């Protein structure tokens, strides 16, 4: 009985009419040239001299493959156990695929491993190689892609010799998956380049065992179709494809990335026990249970309290499946795929910009078509269409309209400013919520790297806060340079509170604004970090100028190694007071220095700012002492060790002066 041809048996043939084909028919060309067109003969330049036809054709091919994808909501197994079997026989040395079958296979296999774990983060994968009539397991089932890629790059594991053994490879994969739980799927992906197989027994018995244990086998053939491979795939409900070229090879291989549908007779589990371990931060290395090696950091199993190196994995002590919530979220999109977008013409009367990237449709380099979501009716360009279906797996238009605005504002208000700067690029709707002034009123900025000694780069800082400088009122930033502080003070016109923690060295250039401008800043704090040197060379003249440019300044804290010449600083303030007569609002003045300061200087500072409440000149703050936390200690200290009372206006206030410090607190009255 003749087999009914499937979709894979058909070949797409370019049947467009060519005016010159009748003239070329009698030139005596080869037969295979009549079926395929050579790409270098059909390149066409547009009015601007660009090869737009090539790009358009590639986009149309990708779009056509995506439109053939089934987006029906079906039950899929998201906890997968897959063995990749690679043929390393002598047949893999053929060069019909460039540079050779084996080199291209190893390259695609490494890309497949990365893509597999990106789309299936809670699944496990193993690699088996077959040559010389035997099968060798290169890696065990695990969720660590680094181990698999390392094995594929090892030269010993990539040498070809002898014949492949299909039966031995399948038996080894089946035996390795005997302990897989019932809720996990069993799959085998075979990359087969031979036309023969060297088997020790009846391979049909192995096929029956695989079918009984519900192991799905899919094969990517690099040569002609082999009958036993077709029987194997049909019996185990797998897929079988023969590559046509390098691009088709990759397409067939990556078809195994999405999880397949669950077999109808499979015993499904209603509940699966999983653990969500907490991350462990250690100062010293300890042993892990997964590799029995000394490692710093890891994850603690919530059941047996053992340490594992990475997630997802199975605890070697109690057997609990350990995952994190982002892993489950990334696996969830396979169950509810995004519907295929409808293609509409660019010149139709619809939107003029892409909903996601905000690009004008008439300015696209490849003006082919735009796509509309069938649910939210938002329109996307071709690039965003591919990005939504292949990477994001969520429609930005549907996601933005399903949540109420109040909830969206609550979500964005809890996201860091670094993530907000990336999230605002998703769509116009997300940009509206991310750019809300409430999200940028008070921000916390840490360097990009976790190294405590890392510093900000000006370009990175601008990319985050430059669109929002008019809304920023409070900044806490760690790891700065001169240009960082200068940019913040000069560009954030409504900045009122600035706290700087951690730097290597700062000069007076960071506080010299050119041209001079009035600042609204009320609080300026420079707190030294114990992990860095925190050297600062701001002179008294520059600090005095900053004080006069900030009439609203109420709190000035320098908790770092700094030496301000007292006489120069006070003289500069007195000159400014005579010339401008500013409204004195300073209430707290704290420096981590005692050098050059006398009681007379403190008295002159009090006379300049009658409303000042506290003056602390404490060198101990330069070695990590937190002045703000120490304020509660100063008050009882002043009450107990009152040494001198100085008349200021008509009240008496305490002033403590020793060789190590000068403390003044207006809130503590003398008896």
LUMTORBA-777314 format. One record per residue (C-alpha): residue number from 1; residue in one letter; x, y, z. Coordinates in Angstrom, 2 decimals. Layout:
<kolnus>
 num residuo    east   north      up
 NUM       A       X       Y       Z
...
</kolnus>
This chain:
<kolnus>
 num residuo    east   north      up
   1       X    0.00    0.00    0.00
   2       X    1.46    3.33   -1.03
   3       X    2.41    5.67    1.77
   4       X    0.57    9.00    1.81
   5       X    3.10   11.82    1.36
   6       X    3.51   14.22    4.26
   7       X    4.36   17.93    4.26
   8       X    8.04   17.13    4.69
   9       X    8.06   15.24    1.37
  10       X    7.31   18.36   -0.64
  11       X    9.94   20.81   -1.86
  12       X    9.28   24.51   -2.37
  13       X   10.02   25.38   -6.00
  14       X   10.18   28.95   -7.29
  15       X    7.47   28.96   -9.96
  16       X    7.61   32.69  -10.76
  17       X    7.72   33.44  -14.47
  18       X   10.99   34.61  -15.96
  19       X   10.80   36.38  -19.31
  20       X   14.19   34.98  -20.33
  21       X   13.50   31.38  -19.51
  22       X   12.19   30.56  -23.00
  23       X   15.34   31.97  -24.56
  24       X   17.56   30.01  -22.19
  25       X   15.70   26.72  -22.72
  26       X   17.66   25.87  -25.83
  27       X   21.08   26.73  -24.53
  28       X   21.68   23.20  -23.29
  29       X   21.90   23.79  -19.52
  30       X   21.93   21.10  -16.85
  31       X   18.63   19.62  -15.66
  32       X   19.15   20.57  -12.04
  33       X   19.57   24.22  -13.06
  34       X   15.98   24.29  -14.28
  35       X   14.60   23.55  -10.80
  36       X   16.72   25.88   -8.67
  37       X   17.74   29.47   -9.31
  38       X   21.19   30.65   -8.47
  39       X   20.98   33.41   -5.85
  40       X   23.68   35.53   -7.48
  41       X   21.52   35.78  -10.61
  42       X   18.42   37.20   -8.90
  43       X   20.01   39.94   -6.75
  44       X   18.20   43.19   -7.39
  45       X   19.14   46.65   -6.22
  46       X   16.55   49.18   -5.15
  47       X   16.54   52.87   -6.00
  48       X   19.23   53.54   -3.38
  49       X   21.49   50.72   -4.51
  50       X   20.71   48.33   -1.64
  51       X   20.25   44.57   -2.02
  52       X   16.82   44.63   -0.43
  53       X   15.61   41.50   -2.20
  54       X   17.99   39.26   -0.26
  55       X   16.96   40.62    3.11
  56       X   13.27   40.50    2.21
  57       X   13.57   36.91    1.08
  58       X   15.23   35.84    4.32
  59       X   12.53   37.56    6.34
  60       X    9.81   35.92    4.29
  61       X   11.38   32.51    4.88
  62       X   11.55   33.04    8.63
  63       X    7.97   34.33    8.65
  64       X    6.74   31.33    6.67
  65       X    8.37   28.89    9.07
  66       X    6.83   30.67   12.03
  67       X    3.35   30.74   10.49
  68       X    3.50   26.96   10.10
  69       X    4.13   26.64   13.82
  70       X    1.25   25.19   15.81
  71       X    0.08   27.64   18.48
  72       X   -2.72   25.50   19.86
  73       X   -2.87   25.19   23.64
  74       X   -2.04   21.55   24.35
  75       X   -0.54   19.67   27.25
  76       X    3.24   19.66   27.06
  77       X    5.88   18.22   29.33
  78       X    8.03   21.08   30.62
  79       X   10.26   18.79   32.75
  80       X   12.23   17.04   30.03
  81       X   15.05   14.51   30.05
  82       X   16.80   14.50   26.68
  83       X   19.80   12.57   25.41
  84       X   21.54   13.91   22.29
  85       X   23.26   11.09   20.38
  86       X   25.95   12.26   17.96
  87       X   27.23   10.03   15.18
  88       X   31.04   10.13   15.16
  89       X   31.61    7.45   12.52
  90       X   33.82    7.90    9.48
  91       X   30.76    8.99    7.48
  92       X   30.82   12.27    9.41
  93       X   34.04   13.27    7.64
  94       X   32.14   13.99    4.43
  95       X   32.30   17.61    3.29
  96       X   28.86   17.93    1.70
  97       X   28.11   20.25    4.63
  98       X   30.72   22.97    5.11
  99       X   33.29   22.83    6.57
 100       X   32.47   19.16    7.26
 101       X   29.65   17.15    8.76
 102       X   31.35   16.63   12.10
 103       X   32.55   20.23   12.53
 104       X   29.16   21.69   11.62
 105       X   27.43   19.17   13.88
 106       X   29.56   20.08   16.88
 107       X   28.99   23.79   16.26
 108       X   25.23   23.38   16.00
 109       X   25.21   21.04   19.00
 110       X   26.77   23.72   21.21
 111       X   24.21   26.26   20.02
 112       X   21.46   23.72   20.61
 113       X   22.55   23.18   24.21
 114       X   22.43   26.90   24.94
 115       X   19.04   27.35   23.28
 116       X   17.62   24.22   24.92
 117       X   18.36   25.38   28.46
 118       X   17.22   28.91   27.65
 119       X   13.79   27.63   26.61
 120       X   13.67   24.66   29.03
 121       X   15.45   25.82   32.20
 122       X   14.06   23.06   34.46
 123       X   14.93   20.23   32.05
 124       X   18.02   18.04   31.89
 125       X   20.20   16.98   28.98
 126       X   22.93   14.42   28.33
 127       X   25.24   13.66   25.40
 128       X   26.15   10.26   23.91
 129       X   28.64    9.62   21.08
 130       X   28.71    6.50   18.92
 131       X   31.71    5.21   16.92
 132       X   33.59    1.95   16.36
 133       X   30.34    0.07   16.89
 134       X   29.96    1.19   20.52
 135       X   28.29    4.04   22.41
 136       X   30.04    6.31   24.90
 137       X   28.33    8.66   27.34
 138       X   30.08   12.03   27.24
 139       X   27.93   13.72   29.89
 140       X   25.29   12.57   32.34
 141       X   21.81   14.05   32.55
 142       X   22.22   17.47   34.16
 143       X   20.94   21.02   33.98
 144       X   24.35   22.68   33.63
 145       X   25.01   23.71   30.00
 146       X   28.65   24.52   30.77
 147       X   29.51   20.85   31.31
 148       X   27.94   19.81   28.01
 149       X   29.63   22.54   25.99
 150       X   32.97   21.69   27.58
 151       X   32.54   18.05   26.59
 152       X   31.71   19.01   23.01
 153       X   34.85   21.13   22.79
 154       X   37.14   18.36   24.04
 155       X   39.18   17.04   21.10
 156       X   39.13   13.46   22.36
 157       X   35.33   13.43   22.25
 158       X   35.17   14.69   18.65
 159       X   37.42   12.21   16.86
 160       X   35.69   10.07   14.23
 161       X   36.35    6.39   13.51
 162       X   34.62    3.16   12.50
 163       X   30.89    2.56   12.19
 164       X   27.99    3.91   14.25
 165       X   25.83    1.63   16.38
 166       X   22.23    2.67   16.55
 167       X   21.15   -0.10   18.94
 168       X   23.97    0.42   21.45
 169       X   23.30    4.15   21.55
 170       X   19.59    3.69   22.17
 171       X   20.20    1.04   24.82
 172       X   22.63    3.31   26.67
 173       X   20.18    6.23   26.57
 174       X   17.29    4.02   27.72
 175       X   19.29    2.58   30.61
 176       X   20.37    6.06   31.69
 177       X   16.74    7.21   31.92
 178       X   15.38    4.32   33.97
 179       X   15.33    6.47   37.10
 180       X   13.47    9.38   35.50
 181       X   10.29   10.16   37.52
 182       X    6.88    9.70   35.95
 183       X    6.25   13.44   35.59
 184       X    9.33   13.89   33.36
 185       X    9.39   13.12   29.65
 186       X   12.02   10.84   28.09
 187       X   13.43   11.91   24.75
 188       X   16.29   11.01   22.45
 189       X   17.59   13.22   19.63
 190       X   19.86   11.35   17.20
 191       X   22.12   13.15   14.72
 192       X   22.83   10.35   12.23
 193       X   25.18   10.70    9.26
 194       X   25.69    7.03    8.35
 195       X   23.73    4.84    5.98
 196       X   24.55    1.70    7.98
 197       X   24.55    0.66   11.62
 198       X   26.62   -1.99   13.40
 199       X   24.33   -3.59   15.99
 200       X   24.95   -6.61   18.23
 201       X   21.32   -7.82   18.23
 202       X   17.82   -7.30   16.93
 203       X   17.17   -3.56   16.90
 204       X   13.42   -4.14   16.66
 205       X   13.48   -5.48   20.21
 206       X   15.11   -2.25   21.32
 207       X   12.43   -0.26   19.49
 208       X    9.73   -2.23   21.33
 209       X   11.39   -1.46   24.68
 210       X   11.59    2.24   23.85
 211       X    7.93    2.24   22.83
 212       X    6.96    0.43   26.04
 213       X    8.87    2.88   28.24
 214       X    7.49    5.86   26.27
 215       X   10.85    7.16   25.07
 216       X   10.36    9.49   22.13
 217       X   13.13    9.26   19.49
 218       X   13.69   11.94   16.86
 219       X   16.36   11.73   14.17
 220       X   18.09   14.34   12.04
 221       X   19.63   12.54    9.06
 222       X   22.64   13.98    7.26
 223       X   22.56   11.49    4.37
 224       X   19.75    9.67    2.57
 225       X   16.69    8.35    4.39
 226       X   17.19    5.02    6.16
 227       X   14.23    2.70    6.57
 228       X   15.06    1.58   10.11
 229       X   15.27    5.22   11.20
 230       X   11.83    5.91    9.76
 231       X   10.39    2.87   11.57
 232       X   12.08    3.94   14.83
 233       X   10.65    7.47   14.75
 234       X    7.15    6.38   13.73
 235       X    7.04    3.75   16.47
 236       X    8.12    6.14   19.23
 237       X    6.02    9.14   18.00
 238       X    9.13   11.11   17.08
 239       X   10.11   13.08   13.99
 240       X   12.51   12.24   11.18
 241       X   14.01   14.75    8.78
 242       X   16.78   14.78    6.18
 243       X   18.84   17.95    5.86
 244       X   19.05   19.77    2.54
 245       X   21.71   22.34    3.41
 246       X   23.36   24.01    6.40
 247       X   20.41   26.31    7.15
 248       X   17.90   23.47    6.90
 249       X   20.11   21.38    9.19
 250       X   19.86   24.01   11.91
 251       X   16.10   24.31   11.46
 252       X   15.57   20.57   11.86
 253       X   17.84   20.42   14.90
 254       X   16.20   23.35   16.67
 255       X   12.73   21.88   16.16
 256       X   13.54   19.74   19.20
 257       X   13.91   22.80   21.46
 258       X   10.18   23.32   22.24
 259       X    8.73   20.55   24.40
 260       X    6.57   18.03   22.53
 261       X    3.00   17.14   23.40
 262       X    2.45   14.66   26.21
 263       X    1.69   11.15   25.01
 264       X   -1.99   10.20   25.51
 265       X   -1.26    7.05   27.52
 266       X    1.33    8.67   29.77
 267       X    0.65    8.55   33.52
 268       X    0.57   12.20   34.49
 269       X    1.26   13.52   37.96
 270       X   -1.05   16.07   39.51
 271       X    1.51   17.48   41.95
 272       X    5.30   17.56   41.76
 273       X    7.42   18.22   44.84
 274       X    9.94   20.98   44.27
 275       X   12.18   23.04   46.48
 276       X   13.07   26.70   46.15
 277       X   16.48   27.06   47.82
 278       X   17.94   30.27   49.14
 279       X   21.23   31.61   47.87
 280       X   24.20   31.22   50.19
 281       X   26.87   33.92   50.44
 282       X   30.09   32.68   52.02
 283       X   33.42   34.20   52.92
 284       X   35.20   30.82   52.93
 285       X   34.90   27.84   50.61
 286       X   32.85   24.81   51.69
 287       X   32.10   21.45   50.08
 288       X   29.11   21.00   47.77
 289       X   27.20   17.72   47.52
 290       X   26.96   17.78   43.73
 291       X   30.69   17.79   42.88
 292       X   32.31   17.22   46.31
 293       X   34.52   20.24   45.69
 294       X   35.32   23.37   47.65
 295       X   33.22   26.25   46.30
 296       X   32.34   29.71   47.54
 297       X   28.60   30.30   47.56
 298       X   25.78   28.15   46.27
 299       X   22.22   27.20   47.18
 300       X   20.88   25.53   50.32
 301       X   18.35   22.71   49.92
 302       X   15.28   23.58   52.02
 303       X   14.75   19.93   52.96
 304       X   18.15   18.52   53.97
 305       X   20.17   21.79   54.20
 306       X   22.82   20.54   51.74
 307       X   24.68   22.91   49.41
 308       X   24.47   22.62   45.64
 309       X   26.34   24.71   43.09
 310       X   23.72   25.64   40.51
 311       X   20.02   25.57   39.72
 312       X   18.05   23.75   38.49
 313       X   19.29   20.42   39.81
 314       X   18.33   17.46   41.97
 315       X   19.67   17.29   45.49
 316       X   22.07   14.34   45.77
 317       X   21.14   13.80   49.42
 318       X   17.33   13.87   49.50
 319       X   16.54   13.80   45.76
 320       X   14.41   16.95   45.88
 321       X   14.10   18.90   42.62
 322       X   15.60   22.34   43.21
 323       X   14.48   25.23   41.00
 324       X   13.91   28.98   41.18
 325       X   10.77   30.89   40.31
 326       X   12.25   32.48   37.13
 327       X   12.97   28.98   35.81
 328       X    9.31   28.03   36.15
 329       X    8.19   31.27   34.57
 330       X   10.43   30.73   31.53
 331       X    9.11   27.20   31.07
 332       X    5.50   28.29   31.34
 333       X    5.30   30.06   27.97
 334       X    5.38   26.73   26.08
 335       X    1.96   25.88   27.47
 336       X    0.38   29.12   26.24
 337       X    2.19   30.22   23.05
 338       X    1.62   33.61   21.48
 339       X   -0.84   33.55   18.60
 340       X    0.58   34.13   15.14
 341       X    0.24   37.76   14.12
 342       X   -1.80   38.70   11.05
 343       X    0.07   40.29    8.16
 344       X   -1.22   43.63    6.93
 345       X    0.12   45.96    4.28
 346       X    2.18   48.95    5.31
 347       X    0.20   51.39    3.20
 348       X   -3.05   50.41    4.87
 349       X   -4.82   52.94    7.06
 350       X   -3.57   51.80   10.44
 351       X   -0.87   52.83   12.89
 352       X    2.24   54.61   11.67
 353       X    4.67   53.32   14.33
 354       X    5.57   49.91   15.67
 355       X    3.94   49.44   19.06
 356       X    7.07   47.85   20.52
 357       X   10.14   49.63   19.14
 358       X    8.34   52.86   18.09
 359       X    9.95   52.77   14.63
 360       X    8.02   54.39   11.79
 361       X    6.86   51.80    9.30
 362       X    7.64   53.97    6.29
 363       X   11.29   54.31    7.41
 364       X   12.04   50.60    7.69
 365       X   14.86   49.36    5.47
 366       X   12.79   46.35    4.38
 367       X    9.38   47.77    3.68
 368       X    7.55   44.47    3.25
 369       X    4.68   44.29    5.73
 370       X    3.61   44.85    9.30
 371       X    1.88   42.49   11.65
 372       X   -1.10   42.87   13.94
 373       X   -1.92   40.89   17.07
 374       X   -5.34   39.22   16.67
 375       X   -6.19   39.89   20.33
 376       X   -5.06   43.44   21.13
 377       X   -4.90   44.70   17.49
 378       X   -1.53   46.39   18.16
 379       X    0.80   46.58   15.17
 380       X    4.44   45.45   15.06
 381       X    7.28   45.50   12.57
 382       X    8.83   42.31   11.24
 383       X   11.78   42.38   13.66
 384       X    9.56   42.84   16.71
 385       X    7.23   40.15   15.39
 386       X   10.10   37.67   15.36
 387       X   11.35   38.87   18.75
 388       X    7.91   38.42   20.37
 389       X    7.47   34.87   19.09
 390       X   11.03   33.57   19.42
 391       X   12.42   35.35   22.50
 392       X    9.83   37.27   24.52
 393       X    6.94   34.76   24.19
 394       X    4.51   37.44   25.37
 395       X    2.67   40.06   23.38
 396       X    3.55   43.51   24.79
 397       X    0.21   44.88   23.66
 398       X   -1.87   42.19   25.36
 399       X    0.24   42.34   28.51
 400       X   -0.03   46.11   28.83
 401       X   -3.83   46.29   28.41
 402       X   -4.68   43.40   30.71
 403       X   -3.36   45.05   33.89
 404       X   -5.05   48.12   35.41
 405       X   -2.96   51.31   35.49
 406       X   -2.86   51.39   39.30
 407       X   -1.33   47.91   39.40
 408       X    1.16   48.78   36.67
 409       X    2.33   51.80   38.66
 410       X    2.75   49.66   41.76
 411       X    4.82   47.17   39.78
 412       X    7.08   49.76   38.20
 413       X    7.57   51.56   41.51
 414       X    9.17   48.42   42.96
 415       X   11.61   47.94   40.05
 416       X   15.13   49.30   40.17
 417       X   15.95   52.28   37.99
 418       X   18.39   50.17   35.95
 419       X   15.61   47.72   35.07
 420       X   13.19   50.56   34.41
 421       X   15.56   52.00   31.81
 422       X   15.42   48.67   29.94
 423       X   11.73   48.02   30.48
 424       X   10.74   51.41   29.06
 425       X   12.08   50.26   25.67
 426       X    9.55   47.44   25.38
 427       X    6.60   49.51   24.19
 428       X    4.96   52.92   24.29
 429       X    2.64   51.78   27.05
 430       X    5.49   50.51   29.20
 431       X    7.40   53.71   28.56
 432       X    4.47   55.69   29.93
 433       X    4.46   53.75   33.19
 434       X    8.25   53.55   33.53
 435       X    8.67   57.29   32.95
 436       X    6.16   58.24   35.64
 437       X    7.74   60.90   37.90
 438       X    6.89   58.87   40.98
 439       X    9.37   56.16   39.91
 440       X   12.23   58.66   39.58
 441       X   11.63   60.95   42.52
 442       X   14.03   58.98   44.71
 443       X   16.49   56.52   43.15
 444       X   19.21   54.15   44.33
 445       X   22.17   53.61   42.00
 446       X   24.68   50.79   42.40
 447       X   27.46   49.93   39.93
 448       X   26.72   47.36   37.29
 449       X   29.16   44.84   38.72
 450       X   28.95   43.21   42.14
 451       X   32.56   44.09   42.90
 452       X   32.43   46.54   45.84
 453       X   35.32   48.53   44.32
 454       X   33.71   49.02   40.91
 455       X   32.87   52.56   39.78
 456       X   30.21   54.06   37.55
 457       X   30.91   55.06   33.97
 458       X   29.35   58.32   32.82
 459       X   27.90   56.80   29.64
 460       X   26.13   54.07   31.62
 461       X   24.74   56.58   34.10
 462       X   23.45   58.85   31.34
 463       X   21.65   55.98   29.64
 464       X   19.67   55.41   32.83
 465       X   18.85   58.83   34.28
 466       X   19.22   61.31   31.39
 467       X   15.53   61.14   30.33
 468       X   14.42   61.76   33.93
 469       X   16.79   64.36   35.37
 470       X   13.98   66.88   35.82
 471       X   12.04   64.49   38.11
 472       X   14.88   63.35   40.35
 473       X   14.84   64.82   43.87
 474       X   16.87   62.28   45.84
 475       X   19.83   60.11   44.80
 476       X   21.83   57.50   46.66
 477       X   24.78   56.43   44.51
 478       X   27.70   54.11   45.23
 479       X   31.01   54.02   43.36
 480       X   31.55   57.44   41.76
 481       X   34.12   59.53   39.92
 482       X   34.52   63.29   39.54
 483       X   32.52   63.45   36.31
 484       X   29.67   61.47   37.87
 485       X   29.13   63.95   40.72
 486       X   29.58   66.91   38.38
 487       X   26.96   65.53   35.98
 488       X   24.44   64.92   38.77
 489       X   24.82   68.37   40.32
 490       X   24.73   70.20   36.99
 491       X   21.91   68.27   35.29
 492       X   19.50   67.35   38.09
 493       X   18.01   70.82   38.57
 494       X   15.48   69.71   41.20
 495       X   17.87   67.56   43.22
 496       X   17.42   68.07   46.96
 497       X   19.16   65.10   48.59
 498       X   22.42   63.52   47.40
 499       X   24.16   60.68   49.26
 500       X   27.47   59.42   47.86
 501       X   29.07   56.25   49.20
 502       X   32.32   54.71   48.01
 503       X   34.91   56.07   45.61
 504       X   38.62   55.82   44.98
 505       X   39.60   59.48   44.80
 506       X   37.70   62.72   44.30
 507       X   39.01   66.21   43.56
 508       X   37.49   69.65   43.94
 509       X   36.50   69.58   40.24
 510       X   33.47   67.49   41.08
 511       X   31.96   70.41   43.06
 512       X   33.06   73.33   40.83
 513       X   30.09   74.05   38.59
 514       X   30.88   76.10   35.49
 515       X   29.17   78.45   35.06
 516       X   28.13   79.02   38.64
 517       X   24.48   78.18   39.24
 518       X   22.10   78.12   42.13
 519       X   21.33   74.65   43.50
 520       X   18.22   73.41   45.27
 521       X   20.12   70.77   47.18
 522       X   19.29   70.46   50.87
 523       X   21.32   67.45   51.97
 524       X   24.79   66.46   50.74
 525       X   26.40   63.38   52.26
 526       X   29.74   61.79   51.36
 527       X   30.07   58.59   53.37
 528       X   33.27   56.58   53.05
 529       X   33.14   52.87   52.25
 530       X   35.37   50.48   54.24
 531       X   36.24   48.56   51.02
 532       X   37.78   51.59   49.27
 533       X   40.36   54.28   49.94
 534       X   37.79   57.13   49.75
 535       X   40.41   59.87   49.32
 536       X   39.02   63.32   48.61
 537       X   40.91   66.56   47.94
 538       X   38.19   69.21   48.12
 539       X   39.65   72.51   49.30
 540       X   38.01   75.01   51.64
 541       X   37.41   77.58   48.89
 542       X   35.45   75.10   46.71
 543       X   33.38   73.89   49.66
 544       X   32.60   77.45   50.65
 545       X   31.49   78.28   47.11
 546       X   29.23   75.22   47.09
 547       X   27.62   76.36   50.35
 548       X   26.91   79.82   48.93
 549       X   25.44   78.28   45.73
 550       X   23.11   76.13   47.86
 551       X   21.01   78.54   49.94
 552       X   18.64   75.74   50.93
 553       X   21.40   73.53   52.33
 554       X   20.34   72.11   55.70
 555       X   22.65   69.09   56.17
 556       X   26.28   68.71   55.09
 557       X   28.03   65.44   55.99
 558       X   31.59   64.45   54.97
 559       X   32.23   61.05   56.57
 560       X   35.59   60.50   54.88
 561       X   39.21   61.60   55.05
 562       X   39.00   65.28   54.27
 563       X   40.95   68.29   55.56
 564       X   39.19   71.64   55.24
 565       X   41.20   74.69   56.25
 566       X   38.87   76.23   58.81
 567       X   39.95   79.87   58.48
 568       X   39.62   79.89   54.67
 569       X   36.25   78.14   54.80
 570       X   34.73   80.45   57.41
 571       X   36.14   83.56   55.69
 572       X   34.57   82.55   52.38
 573       X   31.19   82.07   54.05
 574       X   31.45   85.45   55.80
 575       X   32.23   87.20   52.50
 576       X   29.22   85.59   50.85
 577       X   27.00   86.55   53.80
 578       X   28.00   90.22   53.48
 579       X   27.52   90.27   49.67
 580       X   24.41   88.16   49.16
 581       X   22.94   88.00   52.65
 582       X   21.49   84.50   52.09
 583       X   18.84   83.00   54.29
 584       X   20.80   80.88   56.72
 585       X   19.15   77.43   56.87
 586       X   22.05   75.13   57.73
 587       X   21.08   72.84   60.62
 588       X   23.74   70.12   60.60
 589       X   27.46   70.38   59.76
 590       X   29.51   67.16   60.13
 591       X   33.10   66.59   59.06
 592       X   35.47   63.69   59.67
 593       X   38.29   66.06   60.60
 594       X   39.56   68.06   63.57
 595       X   42.68   69.53   61.99
 596       X   42.94   73.37   61.80
 597       X   39.59   73.75   63.59
 598       X   39.35   75.72   66.84
 599       X   36.50   76.66   69.09
 600       X   36.57   80.16   67.64
 601       X   35.85   78.79   64.18
 602       X   32.86   76.89   65.49
 603       X   31.53   80.01   67.18
 604       X   31.87   82.03   63.95
 605       X   30.02   79.26   62.07
 606       X   27.22   79.38   64.66
 607       X   26.95   83.13   64.25
 608       X   26.64   82.72   60.47
 609       X   23.90   80.10   60.84
 610       X   21.87   80.84   63.99
 611       X   19.47   77.96   63.24
 612       X   22.23   75.36   63.19
 613       X   21.55   72.47   65.53
 614       X   24.63   70.24   65.33
 615       X   28.31   70.63   64.50
 616       X   30.37   67.45   64.70
 617       X   34.08   67.44   63.87
 618       X   34.93   63.80   64.43
 619       X   37.99   62.17   62.74
 620       X   36.73   58.72   63.78
 621       X   34.11   58.94   61.04
 622       X   36.83   58.55   58.41
 623       X   37.44   54.91   59.39
 624       X   33.89   53.76   58.79
 625       X   32.04   55.46   61.65
 626       X   28.49   56.28   60.56
 627       X   27.71   59.81   61.66
 628       X   23.99   59.40   61.20
 629       X   23.89   56.35   63.44
 630       X   26.21   58.02   65.92
 631       X   23.91   60.96   66.54
 632       X   22.09   59.05   69.24
 633       X   25.43   58.55   71.02
 634       X   26.46   62.20   70.88
 635       X   23.54   63.58   72.88
 636       X   24.12   61.62   76.11
 637       X   27.86   62.13   75.67
 638       X   27.39   65.89   75.63
 639       X   25.18   65.78   78.71
 640       X   27.69   63.73   80.70
 641       X   30.95   65.42   79.67
 642       X   29.93   69.03   79.28
 643       X   33.13   71.03   79.39
 644       X   32.23   74.46   78.22
 645       X   29.12   76.52   77.62
 646       X   29.32   79.34   75.10
 647       X   26.70   82.14   74.92
 648       X   25.07   82.27   71.55
 649       X   22.48   85.05   71.12
 650       X   20.46   84.83   74.35
 651       X   20.69   81.10   75.08
 652       X   23.41   78.88   76.39
 653       X   24.35   75.85   74.33
 654       X   26.91   73.03   74.95
 655       X   30.21   72.80   73.11
 656       X   32.68   69.99   73.77
 657       X   36.22   70.54   72.56
 658       X   39.01   67.99   72.99
 659       X   42.18   67.09   71.09
 660       X   40.27   64.39   69.24
 661       X   36.98   66.05   68.41
 662       X   34.70   69.10   68.62
 663       X   31.03   68.49   69.31
 664       X   28.24   71.05   69.37
 665       X   24.57   70.21   69.88
 666       X   21.98   72.94   70.20
 667       X   19.30   70.52   71.32
 668       X   21.03   69.78   74.63
 669       X   20.47   72.53   77.22
 670       X   22.75   73.03   80.17
 671       X   21.49   72.82   83.72
</kolnus>
